[in-house]
Amino acid sequence: QVQLVESGGGLVQAGGSLRLSCAASGGTFSRHAMGWFRQAPGKEREFVATISASGGQTHSADSVKGRFTIFRDNAKNTVYLQMSSLKPEDTAVYYCAARLSTSLNVWYLSQVQIYDYWGQGTQVTVSS
């Protein structure tokens, strides 16, 4: 059983930056693909970014490409989401998720339904 705890959310002005962290415990972190997803009020949960278990493959949604970067530190059992040039439309609860998988197929890893473990979420609010 993997436990995930997100942190780093908050209120930021448009154009600002935030770094989200997701600390994992209870499993072999380096064998899990990780993903970041977000959910705004009244909307479905959507894919933001994913990283393969080894860290060798990453993929981001078009809406955040060039602004958000996902990376991981397997020695610290932590995955990060560096967000810059934030926009009001980035406002949402951000969730990290884990899947026991060494797949390098980023399309597969971007699918919300494949993830077995989820954190509680962290709120990101971007003011205009």
Backbone torsions as a table, in degrees:
resi	resn	phi	psi	omega
1	GLN	NA	127.1	-179.3
2	VAL	-103.2	133.0	173.8
3	GLN	-109.3	137.6	-178.4
4	LEU	-125.1	133.4	179.1
5	VAL	-130.2	116.6	178.4
6	GLU	-89.3	153.9	174.0
7	SER	-154.6	167.2	174.5
8	GLY	104.3	-4.4	178.0
9	GLY	-71.7	172.1	178.8
10	GLY	164.0	-166.7	179.4
11	LEU	-102.5	130.0	-179.0
12	VAL	-142.8	150.7	177.1
13	GLN	-78.0	154.3	176.4
14	ALA	-55.3	137.6	-177.1
15	GLY	92.0	-10.4	-178.4
16	GLY	-83.8	-174.8	-176.0
17	SER	-132.0	153.0	172.6
18	LEU	-146.0	152.3	171.8
19	ARG	-121.3	120.0	174.8
20	LEU	-92.8	144.6	176.3
21	SER	-123.4	150.5	176.2
22	CYS	-137.2	110.2	-179.5
23	ALA	-94.4	130.3	-177.8
24	ALA	-109.3	147.7	174.9
25	SER	-147.8	159.0	174.3
26	GLY	90.9	4.2	179.2
27	GLY	-154.2	179.6	177.0
28	THR	-87.0	96.9	-171.6
29	PHE	-56.1	-39.8	-174.5
30	SER	-71.1	-3.9	175.6
31	ARG	-105.3	6.0	-177.5
32	HIS	-112.1	128.4	165.9
33	ALA	-72.6	147.8	-177.0
34	MET	-125.4	148.9	178.1
35	GLY	-139.2	154.0	169.9
36	TRP	-114.3	134.2	178.4
37	PHE	-132.3	163.5	177.6
38	ARG	-142.7	155.4	180.0
39	GLN	-141.7	118.6	176.0
40	ALA	-92.6	158.0	-179.6
41	PRO	-56.0	131.0	177.6
42	GLY	77.3	4.5	-178.9
43	LYS	-121.0	161.9	176.8
44	GLU	-76.8	157.5	175.7
45	ARG	-66.1	134.3	-177.0
46	GLU	-126.6	152.0	179.4
47	PHE	-68.6	139.4	175.2
48	VAL	-115.9	-56.1	-177.4
49	ALA	-161.0	155.2	177.9
50	THR	-140.9	155.7	178.0
51	ILE	-141.4	137.6	-179.4
52	SER	-70.5	167.9	-175.2
53	ALA	-58.2	-39.3	-178.9
54	SER	-81.5	-15.4	-175.3
55	GLY	88.7	0.4	-174.7
56	GLY	-77.8	-20.0	-179.5
57	GLN	-125.5	133.3	174.3
58	THR	-133.2	159.0	179.0
59	HIS	-156.2	139.6	-179.8
60	SER	-127.9	154.4	174.8
61	ALA	-66.1	150.7	-179.5
62	ASP	-59.0	-32.3	-176.6
63	SER	-67.5	-18.8	-178.0
64	VAL	-120.1	-2.8	-176.0
65	LYS	-61.1	134.8	-178.0
66	GLY	86.3	-11.7	178.9
67	ARG	-116.2	-34.5	-178.2
68	PHE	-111.2	143.7	177.0
69	THR	-131.6	129.8	175.7
70	ILE	-102.4	137.1	175.0
71	PHE	-152.8	164.8	-176.1
72	ARG	-139.2	155.4	174.6
73	ASP	-124.9	99.3	-176.0
74	ASN	-67.7	-23.4	177.1
75	ALA	-70.8	-25.4	-179.7
76	LYS	-105.8	3.6	-179.4
77	ASN	53.4	42.1	-174.7
78	THR	-135.7	140.4	172.0
79	VAL	-117.4	145.8	-174.9
80	TYR	-123.4	157.0	170.5
81	LEU	-132.7	106.6	176.6
82	GLN	-87.4	120.2	-176.7
83	MET	-117.0	128.3	177.8
84	SER	-133.5	169.2	-177.5
85	SER	48.2	47.5	-175.3
86	LEU	-66.2	146.5	-179.0
87	LYS	-121.4	157.3	177.4
88	PRO	-55.9	-32.0	-179.5
89	GLU	-72.7	-5.9	173.8
90	ASP	-82.7	-6.7	179.8
91	THR	-61.7	125.3	-176.8
92	ALA	-179.0	170.9	165.8
93	VAL	-88.4	127.8	-177.7
94	TYR	-103.2	131.6	-178.5
95	TYR	-119.8	140.6	167.7
96	CYS	-102.3	155.4	-175.4
97	ALA	-144.3	153.9	-178.2
98	ALA	-131.0	146.3	177.6
99	ARG	-139.1	127.4	176.3
100	LEU	-70.1	97.7	-174.6
101	SER	-165.7	140.0	174.1
102	THR	-107.8	18.3	179.6
103	SER	-60.8	146.5	174.5
104	LEU	-108.9	8.8	-178.9
105	ASN	-83.1	101.6	-172.9
106	VAL	-70.4	-25.2	175.0
107	TRP	-65.0	-46.4	178.0
108	TYR	-59.2	-44.8	-176.0
109	LEU	-71.5	-12.2	178.4
110	SER	-89.6	-0.9	-176.7
111	GLN	-87.5	123.0	-174.0
112	VAL	-61.5	-31.7	-171.8
113	GLN	-75.4	-10.9	-178.0
114	ILE	-84.3	-14.2	-172.4
115	TYR	-83.0	134.0	-175.4
116	ASP	-94.9	-28.2	-174.1
117	TYR	-126.3	139.9	-176.9
118	TRP	-134.7	146.3	171.7
119	GLY	-83.6	-179.4	-176.7
120	GLN	-84.3	-13.6	178.5
121	GLY	95.5	153.5	175.9
122	THR	-137.0	135.6	-174.9
123	GLN	-82.1	132.5	172.0
124	VAL	-120.3	123.8	179.1
125	THR	-124.3	124.7	-179.2
126	VAL	-113.3	118.4	-179.5
127	SER	-92.9	148.3	-178.5
128	SER	-90.8	NA	NA
